[in-house]
Amino acid sequence: MNRVVISGMGVVSPLGNSCQEFFDNLIAGKSGVRRYPDDFGPYLSIRIAAQCAFNPDDFMPRTISRKLDQFSQFAIVAAAQAIKNAGLELTEEEKRRSGVYLGTSVGGIKSSVAGCKLLYAEGANRLPPLTVPMAMNNASAAHISMQHGLKGACLTYSTACSSSAVAIGEACRLIQLGCADVMVAGGSEAGLDYALLMAWESLGTLAPEAGDPTASCRPFSKDRNGFVLGEGAAMVVLESRERALRRGARIYGEVIGYSTTADAMHITKPSEAGMAAAMQAALDHAGLAPESIGYINAHGTGTLANDVAETQAIKQVFGRKAHEIPVSSTKSMHGHLLGATSALEFIATVLSVERQIVPPTINLTIPDPECDLDYVPGQARPVPGLNIAMSNSFAFGGTNAVLIVQANR
């Protein structure tokens, strides 16, 4: 089977619109959480989110951007960054063996809601003709494919919070099996819409605003009380190691393990057993013993139930070694990007291995006896010799995905 490496990466995030800016801010422990304007919506009691500083006019002509939902705008920009970063120049023959796998949870929901508002609130008797192609979940992958002439497999995955990890993992499988040579994979989400925020607020999983909005998301801290929604996109270029070496590409790391499992238990409640099964399956796929893992980028949402379940699952898989592994939740800084989160966290994990430093979990100020691992509180930590790391993604619906990356060697 082919070995699969990461040769390019691109990011649009609440912490910056490039991989360099994103990772620098992570390591600095900066937060992208901000307060919404007071006039955003009359009934929201939770008025914070991790928003991107993004103007589509900076990246594309308005004649193009106005035909795209924001989640497609994000994805197109992140993919273009990744392809440029990879130095990817494909022949027409190579484009037929190159594709796009993208994950999203809510897709073009802003276009859907805008259509409903026109129809039901404003009494319109027709909708804009591009409403459907802007709203459909596969729009982002299709646009990336068209923009770069990628004629291989083009699929969209929607498994809630693990969507983009599944997209990356399945893209790796395609290359491993020899069914593709190059894949652009990741996720995009633009769900900071008034209607969706109201729905999340009703579910009771969002963190209320702290006195300082940036302190609102507190994974693994005893005073945690929910997650903060975010938006953005993260895309990677994956290719066979042989191909990357042959063309002299920069290799950021190698994907050596992947698993996706189902809890088959509850639509929203996290399962410790399911989390443990996913981590163990990824280790088995990589042929690794637990002690090989030097860092875990946790799902770490900041909810009461998730953080305890993930802590216990890590202990179940790693045993006594669990307390020696740095574990951090970058959601404390960039928020929860739903279907795009796991791709963003995967990039954070790849760069942690490449640069031998792991980001912190910020806002962890009150130790919780039930969450007693090394969560790298407050400040980033150099980890000399870091060679292999794990990125966890656990989703509503019980669809788990775990990716393992190894330093290039």
Steps between C-alpha positions, in 0.01 A plus 500: 500500500615854427623721782311831518657834585382857551667734252282810524264670745262796498289668768224756543439526873407722793874510575613608155467428134825313447664199664784712632274758664266230632774294664690802632185619676433151636847480647461849643179389674285762329125467477283569197180524704322835475163653585235544233366849432196583711278521193586151372175349623238597758454172684848355543616482858843364399672756282852369450667304222839443337463693174742527209633836387414421140408722208443299181600804294856444622506157335268491201303724264157601621347347188610163641452551875137610467418162346646312798383429851757608755595140578603458136695827510693376803569161343615639164748734671640232733533251213678753279743569785567129546556438130734798472680397818552153353642643178254277320514516120302219342488383143164419343573131550585556869182700555299190413656325803459798734186585693328682782351362823336760722315485831224732618223476754252768394633594154340805341260568783530877466359477148221271621404736781521803273258330261257419781518858625419636154213258458334499841603825670516735202230345287707449187331304221827362359851422623840576347569240229828388659345424842522122456859479365616743768333306781585143402760330719715383208540851356840565658658178375352556153635853475849393610492220245394737223742776592802269491384250240509205741310223321539209742271415792308802634300417811347682796479344847257613767553332835448804724814601690720227351412578137834636387706238685299236314562686172877502566507138614300373204717702260805330652340161441443584136869578452613201708298269275644652185164644388632859500839670502408840645205609714397839634314430824362679802190687608311827501226651712323835511225439751502825695148582396234640732262207446769236557631679807148500641478126437830432676398722787180299539703179517680635807857420394635852443719673757357826634717806472758543773591848622778479244355333187837337423473305827162347415618162367673306778569138400591264786466778760262426785301815422448410132145538376487453124669575171521810284398474134754594235532512122766447235667243279810283502630303201804279441668355194561127536712294264696180491837534667670365191344770284582778748863392522527469124391859444704637792199617700521620857350228719336620821428153633359158418151372582562157650174425679130561450180359641133579491255326731141538618387508862161358398370640827358856511452790260666762725648329807873418476612143555822425685505149354449635147779753538736234631409263218578767239839583650592132530391432142723783372794361698432155357483638147836670551648189663596704805520433870333770714836619634593616147264800523675817617209747482120490474297782352177436687143543382470698825180694445471652847171330581456323831437159345749496213810594694451236769420230243804585289725505805380157606531365146861617476574328830333183375714490186831629633498366856772642724654674198190724480629736769829550314353608166439871432132543410356832389176641366552773243123560498572717804643750247336448160162376618303210359482519121260203482584304183820698433642465850677169460690612189614816679608295801674252270708785355581615854613144577714474186673831575551400864694194385691689235598786732540295819268717706142442616232765547345564840150459636418853607251598772573183699520666839316266737619137513227241469567172685315317220724658235844432635728463197773735380294751301787747437320779686559861408822490302635309201766241572806397298511121466843408362492167320125509436457248222143371497175674600129421504205723410160407647158588359178378661167605352128525562347183366789306650725508192857510624815560295863487610806591293864426585786696345873427506788737438657472156788257506 
